[in-house]
Amino acid sequence: MKRILDINQFLHGGDYNPEQWWDEPDVINQDFALFKQAKINTVTVGIFSWAKL
């Protein structure tokens, strides 16, 4: 079987919904700082994007 991803580390993350904070860019900037601090290396985005359609 062909390996799709070459990942040699534990994936740590979760859902991230930045569209909830478009009006508050400081929140998004703080989120990214906290991601680094928590060593988050993967997120799922777009979960609630349909609300913008």
Backbone bond lengths (Angstrom), bond angles and torsions (degrees), N, CA, C in turn:
res aa  C-N    CA-C-N  psi(-1)  N-CA   C-N-CA  omega(-1)  CA-C   N-CA-C  phi
1 M - - - 1.447 - - 1.528 108.69 -
2 K 1.309 115.45 135.32 1.457 120.85 179.05 1.526 109.80 -73.72
3 R 1.310 115.35 131.82 1.461 121.04 178.06 1.533 108.71 -83.02
4 I 1.323 116.83 123.02 1.463 121.35 -176.51 1.528 111.41 -80.17
5 L 1.315 116.71 -45.66 1.460 121.51 -178.86 1.520 109.84 -114.89
6 D 1.291 116.58 141.02 1.458 121.25 176.10 1.525 107.84 -105.85
7 I 1.321 115.17 82.67 1.460 121.02 -175.76 1.520 108.70 -109.96
8 N 1.318 114.89 122.83 1.458 120.25 -179.81 1.519 111.20 -117.42
9 Q 1.319 116.40 27.64 1.458 120.36 179.04 1.522 109.17 -144.50
10 F 1.297 115.47 162.44 1.454 121.87 177.07 1.527 108.91 -72.26
11 L 1.334 117.26 131.49 1.466 121.07 177.12 1.522 108.63 -86.22
12 H 1.327 115.58 127.98 1.460 121.51 -176.15 1.523 108.52 -130.99
13 G 1.327 117.03 115.88 1.452 120.10 -179.64 1.511 111.31 175.79
14 G 1.314 116.15 -153.04 1.456 121.37 -179.43 1.512 110.34 176.70
15 D 1.324 116.09 -163.71 1.465 120.82 178.12 1.526 109.60 -72.10
16 Y 1.322 115.68 140.68 1.468 121.00 175.45 1.515 107.51 -132.89
17 N 1.328 116.42 129.34 1.462 122.07 -174.14 1.524 111.39 -121.55
18 P 1.329 118.00 72.77 1.462 120.14 -177.55 1.527 113.17 -65.44
19 E 1.331 117.35 -21.24 1.464 119.32 -179.24 1.530 111.63 -63.79
20 Q 1.309 117.55 -16.93 1.462 120.63 176.70 1.527 111.67 -75.94
21 W 1.333 116.90 -11.51 1.465 120.85 -173.63 1.520 113.02 -124.75
22 W 1.328 119.31 21.25 1.473 120.73 -178.60 1.524 111.74 -54.88
23 D 1.332 116.94 -35.39 1.469 120.82 -177.23 1.530 113.21 -79.48
24 E 1.331 116.75 -5.83 1.463 121.09 -177.59 1.528 110.01 -132.93
25 P 1.333 117.57 75.73 1.469 120.66 -176.08 1.526 113.76 -60.02
26 D 1.330 117.59 -24.57 1.466 119.19 177.78 1.523 111.51 -63.81
27 V 1.324 116.25 -33.09 1.464 120.13 178.60 1.526 109.60 -64.78
28 I 1.322 116.91 -44.20 1.465 120.84 179.75 1.523 110.30 -63.50
29 N 1.320 117.64 -43.45 1.466 120.52 177.87 1.523 111.14 -61.16
30 Q 1.313 116.51 -41.04 1.462 120.28 178.51 1.531 110.21 -66.24
31 D 1.325 116.83 -38.16 1.465 120.34 177.53 1.523 110.95 -55.89
32 F 1.336 116.86 -46.54 1.461 119.68 -178.02 1.525 111.76 -65.71
33 A 1.316 117.05 -35.39 1.465 119.97 175.78 1.531 110.00 -64.79
34 L 1.324 116.51 -40.78 1.463 120.24 178.44 1.524 111.66 -69.16
35 F 1.342 117.11 -34.43 1.468 120.16 175.75 1.522 110.18 -57.92
36 K 1.329 116.02 -46.09 1.467 120.23 179.38 1.518 111.05 -61.50
37 Q 1.312 115.49 -44.64 1.458 120.89 -178.64 1.530 110.84 -61.84
38 A 1.316 117.34 -38.70 1.463 122.33 -179.05 1.526 112.50 -86.20
39 K 1.334 116.41 -0.37 1.469 122.77 -178.89 1.533 112.17 59.18
40 I 1.330 115.39 37.83 1.463 120.90 176.22 1.524 108.17 -74.47
41 N 1.325 116.28 129.39 1.460 119.71 -177.01 1.527 113.06 -123.96
42 T 1.319 117.11 6.94 1.465 119.88 176.59 1.531 109.63 -156.46
43 V 1.321 116.57 141.19 1.462 121.13 175.02 1.525 109.10 -141.63
44 T 1.301 115.11 154.74 1.455 122.29 172.34 1.522 106.70 -104.34
45 V 1.323 116.95 125.33 1.465 120.65 -179.56 1.526 109.91 -119.27
46 G 1.311 115.31 163.88 1.465 119.93 175.86 1.514 114.13 87.20
47 I 1.321 117.77 8.38 1.458 120.61 -177.24 1.532 111.18 -59.84
48 F 1.325 117.01 -40.82 1.464 121.00 -178.10 1.526 112.29 -109.18
49 S 1.309 118.06 16.99 1.467 120.66 -177.82 1.523 112.65 -62.53
50 W 1.312 117.34 -25.99 1.463 120.25 -179.79 1.526 110.83 -57.72
51 A 1.337 117.82 -25.23 1.462 121.20 -179.29 1.528 111.56 -65.75
52 K 1.327 117.21 -22.36 1.463 121.50 -179.95 1.529 112.45 -85.66
53 L 1.325 117.23 -9.20 1.472 120.51 -176.83 1.505 112.96 -73.21
